[in-house]
Amino acid sequence: METKSTDKEVLVKGIKQMAAAMLLMFIGPTLLYLVLTNKEKDFYIPLLIIAILICALAVFIAFKGINTILDSFFKSNKTK
């Protein structure tokens, strides 16, 4: 019986995705807070849209990162 092992390349890819998501999780809400406190500025609407898109992208990349990390643990792409 063959034991499954972690695919280290896929694990590193997932960790990089999670690092990018963590960065976006700080940038998005910070930008959103700054935009919402300055409603009288000219670029209110475009910056609000960008901030919301960054927050949504952070959630999406975090989901992909978790999925990639779980794939490295449980999927076996190696053949005999």
RAKAQUI-V515495 format. One record per residue. RES is the residue in one letter. SS is DSSP state (helix for helix, strand for strand, loop for the rest). OMEGA is omega in radians with two decimals (999 if undefined). D_FIRST is the distance of its C-alpha to the first C-alpha in Angstrom with 1 decimal. Layout:
# RAKAQUI-V515495
RES_SS_OMEGA_D_FIRST, RES_SS_OMEGA_D_FIRST
This chain:
# RAKAQUI-V515495
M_loop_-3.11_0.0, E_loop_3.09_3.8, T_loop_3.13_6.5, K_loop_3.08_9.6, S_loop_-3.11_12.8, T_loop_3.05_16.4, D_loop_-2.98_18.2, K_helix_3.12_21.2, E_helix_3.12_23.7, V_helix_3.11_23.3, L_helix_3.12_23.7, V_helix_3.09_26.9, K_helix_3.12_28.2, G_helix_3.12_27.8, I_helix_3.08_29.5, K_helix_3.10_32.3, Q_helix_3.12_32.8, M_helix_3.08_33.1, A_helix_3.09_35.6, A_helix_3.12_37.7, A_helix_3.13_37.6, M_helix_3.09_38.8, L_helix_3.13_41.6, L_helix_3.11_42.6, M_helix_3.04_42.5, F_helix_-3.10_45.2, I_helix_-3.07_47.3, G_helix_3.14_47.4, P_helix_3.09_48.8, T_helix_3.10_51.1, L_helix_3.12_52.6, L_helix_3.11_52.9, Y_helix_-3.14_54.8, L_helix_3.13_57.1, V_helix_-3.09_57.8, L_helix_3.10_58.6, T_helix_3.13_61.0, N_loop_-3.08_63.0, K_loop_-3.08_63.8, E_loop_-3.13_67.1, K_loop_-3.08_65.6, D_loop_-3.06_65.8, F_loop_-3.09_62.1, Y_helix_-3.06_61.0, I_helix_3.13_59.5, P_helix_3.13_57.6, L_helix_3.08_56.2, L_helix_3.11_55.2, I_helix_3.13_53.3, I_helix_-3.13_51.5, A_helix_3.12_50.6, I_helix_3.10_49.2, L_helix_3.10_47.2, I_helix_3.10_45.8, C_helix_3.12_44.8, A_helix_3.11_43.1, L_helix_3.11_41.3, A_helix_3.12_40.0, V_helix_-3.14_38.5, F_helix_-3.13_36.9, I_helix_3.08_35.5, A_helix_3.09_34.1, F_helix_3.13_32.3, K_helix_3.13_30.9, G_helix_3.11_29.9, I_helix_3.12_28.1, N_helix_3.12_26.3, T_helix_3.12_25.3, I_helix_3.11_24.0, L_helix_3.07_21.9, D_helix_3.13_20.6, S_helix_3.12_19.6, F_helix_-2.91_17.5, F_helix_3.12_16.0, K_loop_3.11_16.1, S_loop_3.12_13.8, N_loop_-3.10_16.2, K_loop_3.11_14.4, T_loop_-3.12_13.6, K_loop_999_12.1
